[in-house]
Amino acid sequence: MNITGHILLVDDEKDFLDTLSFWLESKGYTVKTTQSGKQALEMVDAEKPYLIFMDINMPEMSGIELLGELRKKNKTIPVIMLTAASSRERMQAAEELGISGFFPKQESLEMLVKLIDVTLRTHEKRQ
C-alpha cells in the first residue's frame, strides 16, 4: 500500500492527542493534530490527509457535526471515530455519515495499527 500524506487527529483532549500522535509517529506515520472541529475542516481542505481520527464527543463542534460538514466536501476520506463513552444514537449517526470504524480510547494502541491497516486496505479497494 502506497501511503503519502498524513493522518489528522482531532480531539479536544490535548494529552490524548499528544500521546496518540507520539505513538503513531513512532510507528512511522506522519501526524497532524487539532483540538478544533473548525480548524480540522480547514486542515482537510488545505492539507488533504489520507485518514482522519476524530473524537465523537467534543465541545463547540461535536464529531458528528464535524463529520457531517466533512461529508459535504469529501464523501470518501476514511474517518475513524474515537470514543471514550458515547450513546448508541451518536454512534449510529456516525455510521450513517459513512465512518470507517470506531476506536475506543481505552483499547490498546496495538489494535489501532490493525484498524488503520484494515481501513486503508478497504478504502484502497473502493477507489
LINBEL-V836721 format. One record per run of one state. SS is the DSSP state (H for helix, E for strand, - for the rest). FROM is the first residue (numbers start at 1). LEN is the number of residues. If there is no record, write none. Layout:
BEGIN
ss=SS from=FROM len=LEN
ss=SS from=FROM len=LEN
END
This chain:
BEGIN
ss=- from=1 len=6
ss=E from=7 len=4
ss=- from=11 len=3
ss=H from=14 len=13
ss=- from=27 len=4
ss=E from=31 len=4
ss=- from=35 len=2
ss=H from=37 len=11
ss=- from=48 len=3
ss=E from=51 len=5
ss=- from=56 len=7
ss=H from=63 len=11
ss=- from=74 len=4
ss=E from=78 len=6
ss=- from=84 len=4
ss=H from=88 len=9
ss=- from=97 len=4
ss=E from=101 len=4
ss=- from=105 len=4
ss=H from=109 len=18
ss=- from=127 len=1
END
